[in-house]
Amino acid sequence: MTGDSVSAAARAHDPIAAALGLPPLRLAHLPAGVREFRLSTGHGMVAGWEYPLVRLVAEEGRPPRGEVWLYRQPRDTTEARTAGGLVTRRGRLQPAPEWVAIGRRLDSLRTEVFRSRGAGRRMVFDAGELYVEYRAGAEYRAQWINAPAWRARFDPAAEAPAAVAALIDSLGRVAGAP
């Protein structure tokens, strides 16, 4: 985890957490046996476009539960905004996704520890992003991966982040994102 990853994930997720009445994940205190993912594909350059934030909470001995929130920059000054300046709404998931299967998929991709290598510091613009925050007990990890689908074309280590980004985007579409 780099300082840049934590900063990028916090900048992306903290205003949304505040709008939901949740503490920033990096500061949250979870009970023993509970872990949480907060994942998003970032907020890009298209004003007014909704982006998904997926929150999955898994507690030992219970099926995981999740939710999808959609957030965006305001289109004009008349829209109600959160303290972070965003417009948020809960995604409509009908039918409800199989959170157990989604949790297994995130685990199988080792989402809490993956890292894309081989692309160096080269930034790719307008090609998507992936922000991952993970907490289990006192352990906190954050990742920011620029252009995961583009990087997966030449970097095998980016295949897992690209798969997670595609999963988050698909949940956003189901939840009502454009």
URWOJO-V18617 format. One record per helix or strand. SS is the DSSP state (@ for helix, = for strand). FROM is the first residue (numbers start at 1). LEN is the number of residues. If there is no record, write none. Layout:
BEGIN
SS_FROM_LEN / SS_FROM_LEN
END
This chain:
BEGIN
@_3_18 / @_25_3 / =_34_7 / =_51_9 / =_65_9 / =_86_5 / @_99_10 / =_129_8 / =_139_8 / @_148_5 / @_158_18
END
